Amino acid sequence: SEGITKKEAMYINQSLTFLEQVIIAVADRKREHVPFRQSKLTHVLKNSIGGNCNTVMIANIWGESAQLEETISTLRFGTRMMCVANEPLQNVHKQWYQRRVRGILCSVHSV
């Protein structure tokens, strides 16, 4: 049981490391490649992290002294993520699609 818990913790920490790398890569506008496929977590969150949206990260911590090391690690991770600025942009094609839909609706109504 203890070995399985350690293995799960190792996978979680590895996924969080990959998540941090992806978020830093997305925030760097000069970077051409963002490594979304490094883990299932980052691949699933691709549209939330690198897409056109605001993303919120919630860090859960434990107040017991036995969990101090994990709490400090979580707070450091959260502090690093706070330094990353990601600005969602408005979709440029939205107006084109709206005009196109209006044109189609007008042609349908005229028939």
CNS distance restraints for C-alpha pairs under 8 A (distance, minus, plus):
assign (resid   1 and name CA) (resid   5 and name CA) 6.34 0.50 0.50
assign (resid   2 and name CA) (resid   6 and name CA) 6.27 0.50 0.50
assign (resid   3 and name CA) (resid   7 and name CA) 6.20 0.50 0.50
assign (resid   4 and name CA) (resid   8 and name CA) 6.17 0.50 0.50
assign (resid   5 and name CA) (resid   9 and name CA) 6.14 0.50 0.50
assign (resid   6 and name CA) (resid  10 and name CA) 6.12 0.50 0.50
assign (resid   7 and name CA) (resid  11 and name CA) 6.38 0.50 0.50
assign (resid   8 and name CA) (resid  12 and name CA) 6.19 0.50 0.50
assign (resid   9 and name CA) (resid  13 and name CA) 6.08 0.50 0.50
assign (resid  10 and name CA) (resid  14 and name CA) 6.11 0.50 0.50
assign (resid  11 and name CA) (resid  15 and name CA) 6.14 0.50 0.50
assign (resid  12 and name CA) (resid  16 and name CA) 6.21 0.50 0.50
assign (resid  13 and name CA) (resid  17 and name CA) 6.17 0.50 0.50
assign (resid  14 and name CA) (resid  18 and name CA) 6.33 0.50 0.50
assign (resid  15 and name CA) (resid  19 and name CA) 6.06 0.50 0.50
assign (resid  15 and name CA) (resid  39 and name CA) 6.14 0.50 0.50
assign (resid  15 and name CA) (resid  40 and name CA) 7.94 0.50 0.50
assign (resid  15 and name CA) (resid  41 and name CA) 6.46 0.50 0.50
assign (resid  15 and name CA) (resid  42 and name CA) 7.67 0.50 0.50
assign (resid  16 and name CA) (resid  20 and name CA) 6.13 0.50 0.50
assign (resid  17 and name CA) (resid  21 and name CA) 6.35 0.50 0.50
assign (resid  18 and name CA) (resid  22 and name CA) 6.21 0.50 0.50
assign (resid  18 and name CA) (resid  38 and name CA) 6.49 0.50 0.50
assign (resid  18 and name CA) (resid  39 and name CA) 6.78 0.50 0.50
assign (resid  18 and name CA) (resid  42 and name CA) 7.11 0.50 0.50
assign (resid  19 and name CA) (resid  23 and name CA) 6.20 0.50 0.50
assign (resid  19 and name CA) (resid  41 and name CA) 7.39 0.50 0.50
assign (resid  19 and name CA) (resid  42 and name CA) 5.76 0.50 0.50
assign (resid  20 and name CA) (resid  24 and name CA) 6.19 0.50 0.50
assign (resid  20 and name CA) (resid  81 and name CA) 7.37 0.50 0.50
assign (resid  21 and name CA) (resid  25 and name CA) 6.10 0.50 0.50
assign (resid  21 and name CA) (resid  35 and name CA) 7.70 0.50 0.50
assign (resid  22 and name CA) (resid  26 and name CA) 6.10 0.50 0.50
assign (resid  22 and name CA) (resid  34 and name CA) 6.02 0.50 0.50
assign (resid  22 and name CA) (resid  35 and name CA) 5.90 0.50 0.50
assign (resid  22 and name CA) (resid  36 and name CA) 6.36 0.50 0.50
assign (resid  22 and name CA) (resid  42 and name CA) 7.26 0.50 0.50
assign (resid  23 and name CA) (resid  27 and name CA) 6.24 0.50 0.50
assign (resid  23 and name CA) (resid  49 and name CA) 6.88 0.50 0.50
assign (resid  23 and name CA) (resid  50 and name CA) 7.98 0.50 0.50
assign (resid  23 and name CA) (resid  81 and name CA) 7.70 0.50 0.50
assign (resid  23 and name CA) (resid  84 and name CA) 7.42 0.50 0.50
assign (resid  24 and name CA) (resid  28 and name CA) 6.36 0.50 0.50
assign (resid  24 and name CA) (resid  84 and name CA) 6.53 0.50 0.50
assign (resid  25 and name CA) (resid  29 and name CA) 7.95 0.50 0.50
assign (resid  25 and name CA) (resid  31 and name CA) 6.52 0.50 0.50
assign (resid  25 and name CA) (resid  33 and name CA) 7.61 0.50 0.50
assign (resid  25 and name CA) (resid  34 and name CA) 5.57 0.50 0.50
assign (resid  25 and name CA) (resid  35 and name CA) 7.79 0.50 0.50
assign (resid  26 and name CA) (resid  31 and name CA) 7.70 0.50 0.50
assign (resid  26 and name CA) (resid  34 and name CA) 6.37 0.50 0.50
assign (resid  26 and name CA) (resid  49 and name CA) 7.64 0.50 0.50
assign (resid  26 and name CA) (resid  50 and name CA) 6.11 0.50 0.50
assign (resid  26 and name CA) (resid  86 and name CA) 7.40 0.50 0.50
assign (resid  27 and name CA) (resid  84 and name CA) 6.01 0.50 0.50
assign (resid  27 and name CA) (resid  85 and name CA) 5.97 0.50 0.50
assign (resid  27 and name CA) (resid  86 and name CA) 5.44 0.50 0.50
assign (resid  36 and name CA) (resid  42 and name CA) 5.21 0.50 0.50
assign (resid  36 and name CA) (resid  43 and name CA) 5.05 0.50 0.50
assign (resid  36 and name CA) (resid  46 and name CA) 6.32 0.50 0.50
assign (resid  37 and name CA) (resid  42 and name CA) 6.61 0.50 0.50
assign (resid  37 and name CA) (resid  43 and name CA) 5.25 0.50 0.50
assign (resid  38 and name CA) (resid  42 and name CA) 6.95 0.50 0.50
assign (resid  38 and name CA) (resid  43 and name CA) 7.43 0.50 0.50
assign (resid  39 and name CA) (resid  43 and name CA) 6.23 0.50 0.50
assign (resid  40 and name CA) (resid  44 and name CA) 6.01 0.50 0.50
assign (resid  41 and name CA) (resid  45 and name CA) 6.19 0.50 0.50
assign (resid  42 and name CA) (resid  46 and name CA) 5.86 0.50 0.50
assign (resid  45 and name CA) (resid  49 and name CA) 5.97 0.50 0.50
assign (resid  46 and name CA) (resid  50 and name CA) 5.68 0.50 0.50
assign (resid  46 and name CA) (resid  51 and name CA) 6.97 0.50 0.50
assign (resid  47 and name CA) (resid  51 and name CA) 4.43 0.50 0.50
assign (resid  47 and name CA) (resid  52 and name CA) 7.61 0.50 0.50
assign (resid  48 and name CA) (resid  52 and name CA) 7.60 0.50 0.50
assign (resid  48 and name CA) (resid  53 and name CA) 6.45 0.50 0.50
assign (resid  48 and name CA) (resid  54 and name CA) 7.75 0.50 0.50
assign (resid  48 and name CA) (resid  55 and name CA) 6.60 0.50 0.50
assign (resid  49 and name CA) (resid  53 and name CA) 7.63 0.50 0.50
assign (resid  49 and name CA) (resid  55 and name CA) 6.58 0.50 0.50
assign (resid  51 and name CA) (resid  88 and name CA) 7.54 0.50 0.50
assign (resid  52 and name CA) (resid  88 and name CA) 4.81 0.50 0.50
assign (resid  52 and name CA) (resid  89 and name CA) 5.96 0.50 0.50
assign (resid  52 and name CA) (resid  90 and name CA) 7.30 0.50 0.50
assign (resid  52 and name CA) (resid  91 and name CA) 7.69 0.50 0.50
assign (resid  53 and name CA) (resid  88 and name CA) 5.26 0.50 0.50
assign (resid  53 and name CA) (resid  89 and name CA) 7.91 0.50 0.50
assign (resid  54 and name CA) (resid  86 and name CA) 7.68 0.50 0.50
assign (resid  54 and name CA) (resid  87 and name CA) 7.53 0.50 0.50
assign (resid  54 and name CA) (resid  88 and name CA) 6.34 0.50 0.50
assign (resid  57 and name CA) (resid  78 and name CA) 7.81 0.50 0.50
assign (resid  59 and name CA) (resid  74 and name CA) 6.53 0.50 0.50
assign (resid  59 and name CA) (resid  75 and name CA) 7.21 0.50 0.50
assign (resid  59 and name CA) (resid  78 and name CA) 6.44 0.50 0.50
assign (resid  60 and name CA) (resid  74 and name CA) 7.55 0.50 0.50
assign (resid  61 and name CA) (resid  70 and name CA) 7.76 0.50 0.50
assign (resid  61 and name CA) (resid  71 and name CA) 5.18 0.50 0.50
assign (resid  61 and name CA) (resid  74 and name CA) 6.92 0.50 0.50
assign (resid  61 and name CA) (resid  75 and name CA) 7.83 0.50 0.50
assign (resid  62 and name CA) (resid  67 and name CA) 6.22 0.50 0.50
assign (resid  62 and name CA) (resid  68 and name CA) 7.60 0.50 0.50
assign (resid  62 and name CA) (resid  71 and name CA) 6.13 0.50 0.50
assign (resid  63 and name CA) (resid  67 and name CA) 7.17 0.50 0.50
assign (resid  63 and name CA) (resid  68 and name CA) 7.51 0.50 0.50
assign (resid  63 and name CA) (resid  71 and name CA) 7.78 0.50 0.50
assign (resid  64 and name CA) (resid  68 and name CA) 6.75 0.50 0.50
assign (resid  67 and name CA) (resid  71 and name CA) 6.16 0.50 0.50
assign (resid  68 and name CA) (resid  72 and name CA) 6.12 0.50 0.50
assign (resid  69 and name CA) (resid  73 and name CA) 6.19 0.50 0.50
assign (resid  70 and name CA) (resid  74 and name CA) 6.07 0.50 0.50
assign (resid  71 and name CA) (resid  75 and name CA) 6.16 0.50 0.50
assign (resid  72 and name CA) (resid  76 and name CA) 6.13 0.50 0.50
assign (resid  73 and name CA) (resid  77 and name CA) 6.21 0.50 0.50
assign (resid  74 and name CA) (resid  78 and name CA) 6.17 0.50 0.50
assign (resid  75 and name CA) (resid  79 and name CA) 6.08 0.50 0.50
assign (resid  76 and name CA) (resid  80 and name CA) 6.24 0.50 0.50
assign (resid  77 and name CA) (resid  81 and name CA) 6.29 0.50 0.50
assign (resid  78 and name CA) (resid  82 and name CA) 6.17 0.50 0.50
assign (resid  79 and name CA) (resid  83 and name CA) 6.74 0.50 0.50
assign (resid  80 and name CA) (resid  84 and name CA) 7.22 0.50 0.50
assign (resid  92 and name CA) (resid  96 and name CA) 7.99 0.50 0.50
assign (resid  93 and name CA) (resid  97 and name CA) 6.31 0.50 0.50
assign (resid  94 and name CA) (resid  98 and name CA) 6.27 0.50 0.50
assign (resid  95 and name CA) (resid  99 and name CA) 6.22 0.50 0.50
assign (resid  96 and name CA) (resid 100 and name CA) 6.15 0.50 0.50
assign (resid  97 and name CA) (resid 101 and name CA) 6.09 0.50 0.50
assign (resid  98 and name CA) (resid 102 and name CA) 6.20 0.50 0.50
assign (resid  99 and name CA) (resid 103 and name CA) 6.16 0.50 0.50
assign (resid 100 and name CA) (resid 104 and name CA) 6.29 0.50 0.50
assign (resid 101 and name CA) (resid 105 and name CA) 6.12 0.50 0.50
assign (resid 102 and name CA) (resid 106 and name CA) 6.09 0.50 0.50
assign (resid 103 and name CA) (resid 107 and name CA) 6.26 0.50 0.50
assign (resid 104 and name CA) (resid 108 and name CA) 6.15 0.50 0.50
assign (resid 105 and name CA) (resid 109 and name CA) 6.09 0.50 0.50
assign (resid 106 and name CA) (resid 110 and name CA) 6.15 0.50 0.50
assign (resid 107 and name CA) (resid 111 and name CA) 6.54 0.50 0.50
